[in-house]
Amino acid sequence: MEQKVPYPTVGRIVHFFYNSREPGEGPLPMLVSFVKDGYIINGSITGTDGVNHPGTGVPHLSVAHPGQSYWDWMPFQKGQAAKTEQLEHELEFAFAKGRAGVAGDPGHGYNLTNELGKLQAGEPSQVDGKR
């Protein structure tokens, strides 16, 4: 299953990578202030000195050209997106099997519809206790 890259939204914080960064140099935080064409964003990049710098027309890693600065989701955000995608897939499968009312195997002790709602709300999951 190919993992989809979620679209950014205004107010989110993402990782920004300069094209000229040194090997091993970490990302900088970027606050999204405008989303253009799905994966192209404008925002405020906070430098290592704490000063904010404008970032305009910054593409996501998946659409950036070689040598171009880009943004990407933080590892935690990628994990949340993968969990949501997996639960959506399981829910879709449950509906296809005619278990729309239950949306989960009774033997698992959880309901996929409830789990998806918790995940989207940021509540701990009954499955693994994480968000």
N, C-alpha and C positions, 0 to 999 in steps of 0.2 A: 504494500500500500504506500503510495507516494504521499509524503507529508506536505500539506498545504502551508504556505506562509500566510499567517493572519495579517490583515491590513492594519496599519497603525491608526490610532485615533488621537485627536487633540488632547493634550494633558498627559500622555504616556511618556515614560522615560525609556529611552533606548540607548544602546551602545553606539558610539560614533568612532570610526577608525579613519585617521588621516592617511592619505596615500603615501606620505613620506615618513611614516612611523618607523622607528628602529625595530629590529627583530626583538621580540620579547616585551616591547612596550605595550602596555595595556590600553584598553579602550577608554574613552571619555564619555561622561553622561551627556545626553542630548534630550532636552525637553521639547516634545513635538508641539508646534504651534499652528501648523497648516499641513494638510495632506493634499497632494496634487497627483492625479493619475494613479492612485492606489499605492504605489511603492516609492514615490518621490515625495520627500518631506522638506519643510522649512522648520527651523527651531533654534533654540539657544543651546550652544555647546559650552559647557563649563570646563575651562582649562585647568591644568594642574595647579595653577596659581590662584584658582577660585574666581577668576574673571570670566564673565560670559562673553561669548563671541557668536555672531550670527552664522547660521548654517542655512544656505538656501539651495534648493534644487538638489538635495542629497538623496541619491538612489539607494535602494536596498541592495545588499550584497548580491542577490540573485539577478539583478538587472544592471549592476555597475560594470563599467568597462575596466579592463586591466589597468592598474595604476591610478584609478579614480578613488577619491574618498567615498566612504559608504557608511550606512547604518546597518545594524542587525539587532535582533532581539537578545536580551540577556538570557543566559542558560536557564534560569528559573522560568522565564516566560516561555521558552521553547518547550520545556517539560510540561507546563500547564497546557499548552496548545496540543501537545501529543496526547496527554491524558484525555482532554476534551474530545479530540478526534476519535480516539479509541472507544470512548463511551458512546459517542454518536454512532459509530459503526456497530457496536453491540446492540444499541437501541434499535437501529434500523433492522438488524438481523432478527431481533425479538419480534418486531412488528411484522416482518415477513413470515415468521413462523406462526403468526396468529395469536401471539401473546400480548396484544396491545394493552389489555387491562392490567397485566402484571409487569410486563417489560423487564423481566429478569427471572432467572431460575430460582424457585423457592429454596432450593438446596444451598444457594450461596448466602442466604440471609440478608440480602440487600435488594433494593429496587433500582434499576438503572435510571429510571426517570428521576427519582429522588437524588441519586448520585450525581447526575448531570446538573441538576438544579443547584446542588451544594457546591459543585466545582465552579460553576459560573458565578455563584455568590461569594466564593472565597472561603467557604466553611470547610472544616476538616472532613475528610472522607471516612466513612465507616469501613471502607475496604482496607486502607492503609494508614489512616490517621493523619494523612498529610493533606495540604490544600492543593 
